[in-house]
Amino acid sequence: MILKYTYKIIFIVTVFIVTMFFSCNNNYQKVQQMGISENEPIGVAEHINLKYTDSGRVTANLLSAKMLDYSNRDFPYNEFTEGVTLYLFDRENKKNTVVSDYAISYDKTNLIDLQGNVKIITHTNDTLFAEQLYYDNKKEWIYTNLPVRFRQGNDMIYGNGFDSNKNFTNAEVLEVTGVITLEE
């Protein structure tokens, strides 16, 4: 009887130990994520002054009061909840300015999504107004398919989209309406 009881105890202890060994999981990434909510940013930065350079020359300068870093996500991004100012410089160092109330910069696609009272002021003082614009940092291209207003001198041009390189040398308002002054 004692021998049967001993075998039962050894069997139960063996099953318990084997179960514990196979239930343990060595997942370092899960351990790193413990305590970090998936909805929270991994970092917060204030008073951002980010410069993009090409061959030692500044091509763009991004300024913002606050940036939330979500680089811990599968599709990493940075969120600028208090707006952004983006200066774009051409080869002659002429400055074009882009301002918006809110922006998201996606790391994998090199896109900046500008939203809310977006305004572009060119070095010639032409101004574009939109509710949303995209800036492709890799292609150096600005575009939208939403309604825009474009002020050029005394003319106000309305349209349903905008497409341009960062220097605005081939800017195009799509589906144009409005008053345009023509010289005869």
MIRO-211949 format. One record per residue: residue in one letter; x, y, z of N, C-alpha, C in turn. Coordinates in steps of 0.02 Angstrom, whole numbers, padded with zeros to 5 digits, always signed. Example, Ala and Ser with C-alpha at 12.3 -4.5 7.8 and 13.67 -1.06 7.14 Angstrom:
A+00660-00284+00390+00615-00225+00390+00660-00165+00390S+00642-00112+00354+00684-00053+00357+00645+00002+00394
END
This chain:
M+00041-00059+00000+00000+00000+00000+00044+00063+00000I+00096+00063+00041+00141+00121+00045+00177+00129-00021L+00195+00074-00054+00229+00077-00119+00184+00107-00172K+00121+00089-00173+00073+00118-00220+00064+00192-00208Y+00061+00212-00145+00053+00282-00127+00115+00322-00148T+00174+00295-00140+00236+00328-00159+00239+00337-00235Y+00219+00285-00273+00219+00291-00346+00169+00345-00370K+00112+00349-00337+00063+00400-00355+00091+00471-00343I+00125+00480-00287+00154+00545-00271+00210+00562-00322I+00253+00513-00337+00307+00525-00386+00276+00541-00455F+00223+00505-00473+00190+00518-00537+00160+00588-00539I+00127+00609-00486+00096+00676-00483+00150+00730-00486V+00204+00721-00448+00259+00770-00447+00291+00774-00516T+00302+00717-00550+00332+00715-00616+00287+00752-00666V+00222+00738-00665+00175+00771-00710+00176+00847-00697F+00177+00867-00635+00178+00938-00618+00241+00972-00643I+00299+00941-00634+00363+00971-00656+00365+00974-00733V+00345+00922-00767+00344+00922-00841+00297+00976-00866T+00239+00984-00835+00192+01035-00855+00222+01105-00847M+00256+01115-00792+00287+01181-00780+00341+01196-00833F+00382+01147-00850+00435+01158-00900+00406+01175-00968F+00353+01141-00989+00325+01153-01055+00280+01215-01057S+00257+01238-01000+00214+01297-01000+00255+01362-00999C+00319+01359-00981+00361+01418-00981+00376+01439-01052N+00378+01504-01063+00391+01531-01130+00445+01585-01124N+00495+01580-01164+00551+01627-01161+00543+01677-01219N+00497+01725-01211+00485+01775-01263+00508+01843-01238Y+00568+01863-01257+00599+01925-01234+00558+01986-01254Q+00529+01986-01314+00490+02044-01336+00428+02054-01293K+00396+02001-01274+00337+02008-01231+00357+02034-01162V+00414+02014-01138+00438+02038-01073+00453+02113-01079Q+00483+02135-01135+00497+02206-01145+00433+02247-01147Q+00381+02219-01176+00319+02256-01184+00277+02259-01120M+00295+02220-01070+00258+02220-01007+00261+02290-00976G+00206+02316-00956+00204+02381-00926+00196+02437-00977I+00201+02422-01041+00192+02473-01093+00125+02460-01126S+00080+02507-01119+00015+02501-01151+00024+02511-01226E-00010+02471-01266-00004+02476-01338-00032+02542-01364N-00072+02575-01325-00102+02639-01347-00060+02699-01326E-00008+02687-01288+00035+02742-01264+00097+02749-01307P+00122+02810-01315+00184+02819-01352+00244+02793-01312I+00295+02773-01347+00355+02749-01314+00398+02807-01289G+00386+02866-01318+00423+02926-01297+00386+02989-01315V+00401+03043-01279+00372+03109-01291+00429+03159-01295A+00430+03199-01348+00481+03250-01356+00448+03318-01363E+00480+03369-01335+00453+03436-01340+00504+03482-01373H+00478+03532-01407+00519+03582-01442+00565+03548-01493I+00534+03514-01542+00570+03477-01593+00598+03526-01646N+00660+03513-01667+00691+03549-01722+00730+03497-01762L+00696+03466-01810+00724+03411-01848+00745+03435-01917K+00807+03421-01936+00834+03445-02000+00849+03385-02045Y+00825+03391-02108+00841+03341-02159+00896+03371-02203T+00948+03332-02215+01004+03358-02255+01017+03312-02315D+01046+03342-02366+01068+03305-02425+01136+03333-02444S+01187+03292-02438+01257+03311-02452+01278+03372-02411G+01258+03373-02348+01277+03427-02303+01236+03489-02308R+01188+03492-02354+01144+03550-02364+01076+03535-02334V+01049+03580-02294+00983+03571-02264+00930+03577-02319T+00890+03524-02327+00837+03525-02377+00768+03536-02345A+00761+03518-02281+00698+03528-02246+00712+03536-02171N+00669+03574-02139+00675+03585-02067+00605+03580-02037L+00595+03533-01992+00530+03521-01961+00532+03545-01889L+00485+03589-01871+00480+03616-01803+00413+03598-01774S+00413+03580-01709+00350+03565-01676+00358+03573-01600A+00303+03591-01567+00304+03599-01495+00305+03532-01459K+00274+03480-01489+00270+03415-01456+00266+03359-01506M+00304+03305-01493+00302+03246-01536+00292+03184-01493L+00246+03142-01514+00235+03077-01481+00265+03023-01525D+00308+02981-01496+00345+02930-01533+00310+02862-01524Y+00283+02835-01579+00252+02770-01579+00294+02720-01620S+00359+02722-01611+00403+02677-01648+00400+02605-01621N+00363+02593-01568+00354+02526-01541+00298+02488-01576R+00267+02517-01625+00212+02485-01661+00237+02445-01721D+00195+02403-01748+00213+02366-01809+00223+02413-01868F+00184+02467-01870+00191+02518-01922+00209+02583-01885P+00273+02595-01873+00294+02651-01830+00278+02720-01860Y+00263+02767-01815+00249+02835-01836+00263+02884-01779N+00267+02947-01796+00273+03002-01748+00214+03048-01757E+00184+03069-01702+00125+03110-01704+00141+03179-01675F+00121+03231-01711+00132+03300-01689+00065+03330-01672T+00044+03323-01610-00023+03342-01589-00033+03417-01584E+00021+03455-01575+00015+03528-01567+00036+03565-01630G+00033+03532-01686+00048+03564-01750+00121+03558-01769V+00134+03582-01830+00201+03576-01858+00213+03634-01906T+00276+03654-01910+00299+03701-01961+00356+03667-01999L+00349+03664-02064+00399+03631-02106+00427+03681-02156Y+00492+03691-02153+00526+03735-02201+00560+03691-02253L+00547+03705-02317+00576+03668-02373+00622+03715-02411F+00684+03694-02422+00734+03736-02455+00752+03706-02523D+00756+03750-02575+00777+03727-02641+00852+03735-02647R+00878+03722-02706+00951+03724-02716+00980+03795-02707E+00939+03846-02720+00962+03915-02711+00948+03940-02640N+00927+03894-02596+00912+03908-02526+00850+03953-02517K+00805+03952-02567+00742+03988-02560+00696+03946-02516K+00661+03978-02470+00622+03943-02420+00548+03945-02435N+00516+03886-02433+00444+03879-02436+00422+03853-02368T+00366+03877-02343+00344+03861-02275+00277+03823-02278V+00273+03769-02238+00212+03731-02231+00193+03730-02157V+00130+03749-02141+00107+03751-02072+00042+03711-02067S+00034+03673-02013-00028+03637-02001-00041+03630-01927D-00104+03617-01909-00124+03609-01839-00104+03541-01811Y-00095+03491-01855-00083+03422-01834-00045+03387-01889A-00003+03339-01871+00034+03301-01922+00053+03232-01895I+00060+03185-01942+00086+03118-01927+00140+03103-01978S+00197+03080-01954+00252+03061-01998+00262+02985-01993Y+00253+02951-02050+00259+02878-02052+00330+02859-02073D+00364+02821-02031+00434+02803-02043+00444+02759-02104K+00403+02708-02111+00413+02659-02165+00399+02687-02234T+00354+02735-02239+00334+02761-02305+00363+02830-02320N+00396+02861-02271+00424+02929-02278+00370+02980-02295L+00309+02969-02273+00254+03016-02284+00240+03057-02222I+00224+03121-02232+00200+03164-02179+00129+03184-02197D+00082+03168-02154+00011+03184-02164-00004+03247-02124L-00015+03302-02158-00029+03367-02127-00104+03379-02127Q-00131+03397-02068-00204+03405-02062-00222+03467-02024G-00278+03498-02042-00305+03554-02005-00272+03620-02020N-00307+03663-02055-00282+03730-02072-00212+03728-02102V-00204+03686-02151-00139+03679-02184-00128+03740-02229K-00070+03770-02223-00054+03829-02263+00018+03821-02289I+00026+03833-02354+00092+03834-02385+00104+03903-02412I+00161+03931-02393+00180+03997-02417+00246+03989-02455T+00244+04004-02520+00304+03996-02561+00351+04056-02552H+00411+04049-02578+00460+04104-02573+00438+04165-02613T+00390+04157-02660+00363+04213-02698+00298+04240-02667N+00282+04216-02607+00223+04237-02568+00157+04211-02595D+00157+04163-02641+00096+04128-02660+00076+04084-02601T+00010+04076-02590-00013+04039-02531-00065+03988-02550L-00057+03927-02524-00105+03873-02534-00138+03858-02467F-00205+03852-02466-00242+03835-02406-00277+03768-02418A-00273+03723-02370-00307+03657-02375-00321+03630-02305E-00363+03581-02302-00376+03547-02238-00330+03487-02228Q-00304+03460-02282-00258+03404-02276-00211+03402-02337L-00147+03392-02324-00096+03384-02375-00050+03328-02355Y-00020+03296-02405+00031+03246-02392+00098+03271-02420Y+00151+03258-02383+00219+03274-02407+00258+03209-02408D+00280+03189-02468+00321+03129-02477+00394+03151-02473N+00426+03136-02417+00494+03159-02405+00544+03127-02453K+00531+03065-02472+00577+03030-02518+00574+03059-02588K+00513+03071-02613+00504+03099-02681+00503+03175-02681E+00502+03206-02621+00497+03278-02613+00437+03306-02651W+00379+03277-02635+00318+03292-02672+00261+03308-02623I+00220+03358-02640+00163+03379-02599+00099+03368-02639Y+00047+03339-02608-00014+03325-02645-00074+03317-02598T-00133+03325-02627-00196+03311-02594-00250+03301-02647N-00304+03268-02629-00363+03261-02672-00423+03298-02642L-00411+03336-02591-00464+03373-02557-00466+03445-02583P-00521+03482-02570-00526+03551-02594-00469+03596-02568V-00446+03641-02611-00393+03688-02594-00411+03758-02619R-00377+03807-02590-00380+03877-02615-00308+03897-02626F-00296+03930-02683-00228+03950-02699-00229+04024-02717R-00193+04064-02677-00189+04136-02689-00122+04151-02723Q-00127+04180-02783-00068+04198-02821-00077+04271-02841G-00040+04315-02808-00050+04386-02819-00119+04407-02796N-00159+04437-02841-00228+04457-02825-00279+04403-02843D-00257+04349-02874-00302+04296-02896-00313+04244-02841M-00376+04221-02835-00392+04166-02790-00419+04109-02832I-00384+04053-02832-00401+03995-02872-00426+03940-02825Y-00482+03910-02842-00510+03855-02803-00503+03791-02843G-00495+03736-02808-00489+03673-02843-00502+03614-02797N-00505+03555-02828-00516+03493-02791-00454+03449-02796G-00399+03474-02771-00337+03437-02770-00278+03481-02786F-00220+03457-02768-00158+03494-02778-00102+03444-02786D-00054+03462-02830+00002+03418-02845+00062+03461-02861S+00119+03449-02826+00177+03491-02839+00240+03459-02811N+00297+03479-02840+00361+03462-02809+00372+03511-02751K+00422+03499-02710+00432+03540-02651+00452+03611-02667N+00478+03624-02727+00499+03691-02746+00443+03730-02780F+00386+03698-02792+00328+03729-02824+00343+03754-02894T+00392+03723-02928+00407+03743-02996+00358+03714-03046N+00323+03661-03027+00270+03635-03070+00207+03620-03029A+00186+03669-02989+00126+03663-02948+00064+03662-02992E+00016+03621-02973-00045+03614-03013-00105+03607-02967V-00154+03652-02974-00217+03646-02939-00263+03606-02985L-00294+03555-02959-00336+03510-02999-00409+03533-02998E-00445+03523-03053-00516+03542-03059-00526+03614-03039V-00494+03660-03074-00490+03731-03058-00557+03767-03068T-00574+03811-03020-00627+03860-03026-00601+03924-02995G-00633+03980-03009-00611+04042-02977-00596+04096-03029V-00575+04153-03005-00560+04210-03047-00484+04213-03058I-00466+04214-03123-00395+04216-03141-00384+04276-03187T-00335+04316-03172-00319+04374-03213-00273+04354-03269L-00293+04371-03330-00251+04355-03389-00227+04419-03422E-00166+04419-03445-00140+04477-03481-00154+04467-03555E-00174+04522-03588-00188+04517-03660-00128+04536-03701
END
